[in-house]
């Protein structure tokens, strides 16, 4: 290679030509059109449900659930402390954050492909002389080199960059979805622990009452006042209470284990103090009631739907890259530096030289590889459309289920409380009649059993009602918005 000086004018023209070549690049990706949402325009509750579900509280009237910070939604300071610990240490959320970092790095890699890579290079070659006189021709170069830079006339590199950007944005929405789910799960587990505490207290009281009744039955049996049938019925109820107590103790341990996993650290110190101990579910601070809004609001409020749409955008961009593969690919290799036939004179004055080697590659036969790639990209887009529509339908169903719960659980709880009150009165009257010899022990034991079941049902229904409030807040997209001035993870 013989060194050829390059004038400044020629260098400027070359750079201008390269910029112009990049400017005329076009995108082969199809125009994106958001698929029509396959849902009804409004929430349709069953005719058997109340036509007027409870309205949102005045404090949040007109404010979407996604715009209410979780710190404002949950008023229990102990619960807020547990949620903050989970947001700091939960491993699922940490993985979601790291996925964002990885997707961001992949995007930067694809974006860097749009620019030339320049580096320092040194080469040397020795080969027989072309004159055939037995001599050796040597060429040594050192300087700056640009290798295989693709001039993106047909938008292949740009489409890959757009796909990487959409995947990066999708992982960000995925992180928000993980946070929403984490907050809701911590809150529901905390409410379950409150219910466990109340049910344990009820069961312990019932067990003490039944043990006392069994002792009296044993004394009456020993004195011949009752039959063994009455004694065994009292014994059976006592053992049933012990069974319920053991089940509840196990359930509370399981709920604590789940909370430990969610928080990502042992429940010690301040976290142990935040656990409910002897606190009734009815004493839990109330949560604000949120408006349902319109089904179309979910498209912009639910991070999982936005994540599915970003994945659809990525699939759309991949089609552009697959289409561009059918067209010529132009790459550029260039270098500028010192050139010499002798290694010792490589950096001497007057040895400046440059090379410019564009290459055009037009695929003629690839055994159907490009066609298969385009088919795969098209099918990938169809899959992404179906996943996007499924995400919308799932979100619609989740909100509708939560609204159905809000419309009925309040009335169910009222009826359960009335039933428990009636059973309590029935038990008192049965006990009074039994003490006066009017009613049989069987009537007393039946009233005792019914009262225990009714009190348990009240706690379980109240738990369902509170957890339904959390679920409605979650399904409407609430739980990822940070308060003003807060730093994001």
RASULCOR-V13874 format. One record per residue. RES is the residue in one letter. OMEGA is omega in whole degrees, 0 to 359 (none if undefined). BURIAL is b if it has 9 or more other C-alpha atoms within 8 Angstrom, else e. Layout:
BEGIN
RES|OMEGA|BURIAL / RES|OMEGA|BURIAL
END
This chain:
BEGIN
X|180|e / X|181|e / X|178|b / X|180|e / X|178|e / X|179|e / X|178|e / X|180|e / X|180|e / X|179|e / X|178|b / X|179|e / X|179|e / X|179|e / X|179|e / X|179|e / X|180|e / X|179|b / X|179|e / X|180|e / X|178|b / X|184|b / X|183|e / X|179|e / X|182|b / X|180|e / X|177|b / X|181|b / X|177|b / X|179|e / X|183|e / X|174|e / X|181|e / X|178|e / X|179|e / X|182|e / X|183|e / X|181|e / X|178|e / X|181|e / X|181|e / X|179|e / X|180|e / X|178|e / X|178|b / X|180|e / X|179|e / X|180|e / X|178|b / X|179|e / X|183|e / X|178|e / X|183|e / X|180|e / X|178|e / X|179|b / X|184|b / X|183|e / X|183|e / X|181|b / X|179|b / X|179|e / X|181|b / X|181|b / X|181|b / X|180|b / X|178|e / X|180|b / X|181|b / X|177|b / X|178|e / X|182|e / X|180|b / X|183|b / X|180|b / X|182|e / X|178|e / X|179|e / X|179|b / X|178|b / X|179|b / X|179|b / X|178|b / X|178|e / X|179|b / X|180|b / X|179|b / X|194|e / X|183|b / X|185|b / X|178|e / X|178|e / X|178|b / X|177|b / X|179|e / X|178|b / X|179|b / X|175|e / X|177|b / X|180|b / X|179|e / X|179|e / X|177|b / X|178|b / X|178|e / X|177|b / X|179|b / X|177|e / X|180|e / X|179|b / X|179|b / X|178|e / X|179|e / X|182|b / X|180|e / X|176|b / X|183|e / X|179|e / X|176|e / X|183|e / X|174|b / X|181|e / X|175|e / X|180|e / X|175|e / X|181|e / X|179|e / X|180|b / X|179|b / X|182|e / X|178|e / X|181|e / X|178|e / X|179|e / X|179|e / X|176|e / X|181|b / X|176|b / X|178|b / X|179|b / X|175|b / X|180|b / X|180|b / X|182|b / X|175|b / X|188|b / X|170|b / X|175|e / X|184|b / X|173|b / X|193|b / X|181|b / X|188|b / X|171|b / X|180|b / X|181|b / X|179|b / X|178|b / X|177|b / X|176|b / X|178|b / X|178|b / X|179|b / X|177|b / X|180|b / X|178|b / X|177|b / X|178|b / X|178|b / X|179|b / X|176|b / X|176|b / X|176|b / X|177|b / X|178|b / X|178|b / X|179|b / X|180|b / X|178|b / X|181|b / X|180|b / X|181|b / X|180|b / X|181|b / X|177|e / X|180|b / X|180|b / X|177|b / X|177|b / X|178|b / X|177|b / X|177|b / X|176|b / X|178|b / X|177|b / X|180|b / X|181|b / X|179|b / X|177|b / X|179|b / X|179|b / X|182|b / X|178|b / X|177|b / X|180|e / X|180|b / X|179|b / X|179|e / X|181|e / X|176|b / X|177|b / X|178|e / X|180|b / X|178|b / X|178|e / X|178|e / X|178|b / X|179|b / X|180|e / X|178|b / X|180|b / X|180|e / X|176|e / X|182|e / X|180|e / X|179|b / X|177|e / X|177|e / X|178|e / X|180|b / X|183|b / X|176|e / X|177|b / X|178|b / X|180|b / X|179|e / X|179|b / X|179|b / X|177|e / X|177|e / X|177|b / X|177|b / X|179|e / X|179|b / X|179|b / X|179|e / X|180|e / X|177|b / X|177|b / X|180|e / X|178|b / X|178|b / X|178|e / X|179|e / X|176|b / X|178|b / X|178|e / X|179|b / X|177|b / X|178|b / X|181|b / X|182|b / X|178|b / X|179|b / X|180|e / X|180|e / X|180|e / X|176|e / X|182|e / X|180|e / X|177|b / X|178|e / X|180|e / X|179|b / X|179|b / X|178|b / X|180|e / X|181|e / X|181|b / X|179|b / X|180|b / X|180|e / X|181|e / X|177|e / X|183|e / X|174|e / X|181|e / X|177|b / X|186|b / X|177|b / X|181|b / X|184|b / X|180|e / X|177|b / X|181|b / X|179|e / X|182|e / X|183|b / X|182|b / X|185|b / X|184|b / X|180|b / X|181|b / X|176|b / X|177|b / X|176|b / X|179|b / X|179|b / X|177|b / X|176|b / X|175|b / X|177|b / X|178|b / X|178|b / X|178|b / X|179|b / X|178|b / X|175|b / X|177|b / X|179|b / X|179|b / X|178|b / X|182|b / X|180|b / X|179|b / X|186|b / X|182|b / X|177|b / X|183|b / X|178|b / X|186|b / X|173|b / X|183|b / X|176|b / X|177|b / X|180|b / X|183|b / X|182|b / X|180|b / X|175|b / X|180|b / X|182|b / X|181|e / X|182|e / X|187|e / X|185|b / X|177|e / X|180|e / X|177|e / X|181|e / X|181|b / X|178|b / X|180|b / X|175|b / X|176|e / X|186|e / X|174|e / X|180|e / X|177|e / X|179|e / X|178|e / X|180|e / X|178|e / X|179|e / X|178|e / X|179|e / X|177|e / X|183|e / X|181|e / X|178|b / X|178|e / X|177|e / X|178|b / X|178|b / X|179|e / X|179|e / X|179|b / X|178|b / X|177|e / X|177|b / X|179|b / X|177|e / X|180|e / X|177|b / X|180|b / X|179|e / X|178|b / X|179|b / X|178|b / X|178|e / X|179|b / X|181|b / X|178|b / X|178|e / X|179|b / X|181|b / X|181|e / X|179|b / X|180|b / X|178|b / X|180|e / X|178|b / X|177|b / X|177|b / X|180|b / X|183|b / X|187|b / X|186|b / X|178|b / X|178|b / X|178|e / X|179|b / X|179|b / X|180|e / X|179|e / X|179|b / X|177|b / X|178|e / X|179|b / X|178|b / X|179|e / X|179|e / X|177|b / X|177|b / X|178|e / X|180|b / X|179|b / X|180|e / X|179|e / X|179|b / X|179|b / X|179|e / X|180|b / X|179|b / X|181|e / X|175|e / X|180|e / X|182|e / X|179|b / X|177|e / X|178|e / X|177|e / X|180|b / X|181|b / X|178|b / X|178|e / X|179|b / X|179|b / X|181|b / X|179|b / X|179|b / X|180|b / X|181|e / X|179|b / X|176|b / X|181|b / X|178|b / X|180|b / X|182|b / X|178|b / X|177|b / X|177|b / X|178|b / X|181|b / X|181|b / X|178|b / X|177|b / X|176|b / X|178|b / X|181|b / X|178|b / X|177|b / X|180|b / X|185|b / X|177|b / X|176|b / X|180|b / X|175|b / X|180|b / X|182|b / X|178|b / X|177|b / X|181|e / X|179|e / X|180|e / X|177|e / X|179|e / X|180|e / X|none|e
END
